[in-house]
């Protein structure tokens, strides 16, 4: 493999990892710290993308401002949903799933009524840079930088601030935390809002490279959940390691044809065969199969396996 | 200082507390003793607000706290050191103490320094994770976490449980000196009768969710008390 091909390959792996990290980070926070399954997380992503669409197309704001606005809008939406619905359902995980599924359908409906059921694009001005014989989109590098920045910020927030200290105490033992003076309902609300805001940020960052459509969340929620479950109980390192493993497989299989299967019938041009591997479709199938295998071997996820070894 | 009057708590439909009343004044230590399962821990949980009382009042300096959530009671001056210590997994000694100090904006930092003077072991372990400490050190940390908030009343649930005797003595001495020095009121739930007697000015004996007797420490080993309330 020549050097430029190798560099492109590394960039593509990095891009797959970036997308999984962006999708999974908010969900991992809500699932890992609050132990609730939020089925509306995909729509938080969607609302983030539509915030960018609305603020650039209708309010004529610059793209970067729309992207900064999106996580704030979605965090506000998340906090409202926590206060109105989820707060009443703590300790009832199945009810939370059902309620957030309802929220998800409601949000899809509202967005469709408001913006229409068509796919819309968000134009942006970045171009490509060249790597030897290849061209590579500059925006992907921006995405990776933002994803790394978000992870680092979440780490610093939970590790070194009073908010993070209180949130971790609340997650470790809610009763003791409240007896020690921590307003635990408020911590749950803010953590949920933060998880929602991160999904909003992901939707905003990915909006220019995907079609913005009311049902877009559904396309991404499965990969987000797979990444979180494979990551296991340690929120940040688990998500990062699982996104790395799954992203690596996805990028490799998307890139390289593995083998071909002969098929019957007449083809133009012959021979009749299907190539397995070498497209994004097979990349996602490989991701799913690899995730299933990983969970057979490590039922507690990757970071759960680390904990057991300790 | 703290007065609890006729509080009732139910677990589901089963009554757990049936109207115990007690009071404790500034600088005073009272103990609650009784057999397993008579409601001693339940009583402390009801006072701090982890269990809802269906009736009765819990007054601190005259203000009724019985409808407030636990964190509001902590902010008004109740400190809680639970059975089993309840150290936050993954948090360092420093972080535990800072959570306590957050309660007291005015002089939390000064109190933190005071606690580290009182418990030098916590200073030695300052950056270490609380859940990696020994039992005795964890008990000191749980005490420290409550004390840095500058409470008026400390609720102590079985501080001697699972701790080696030499450390129990050390902790006992600290509790007595802290109460004297700060005028801190302490409600001590204790299975270790010797400890309860050594520290307390008055002793409440619990039986079936009620306070059955209030006695002076020197009468704890009287025959009728032991037979009726303590012997298994």
Interface residues (C-beta under 8 A of the other chain):
Chain A: X162 X165 X166 X168 X169 X172 X173 X175 X176 X177 X178 X179 X180 X181 X182 X183 X184 X185
Chain B: X48 X49 X50 X69 X70 X71 X74 X75 X80 X82 X86 X88 X89 X90 X91 X95 X98 X99 X100 X102 X103 X145 X146 X149
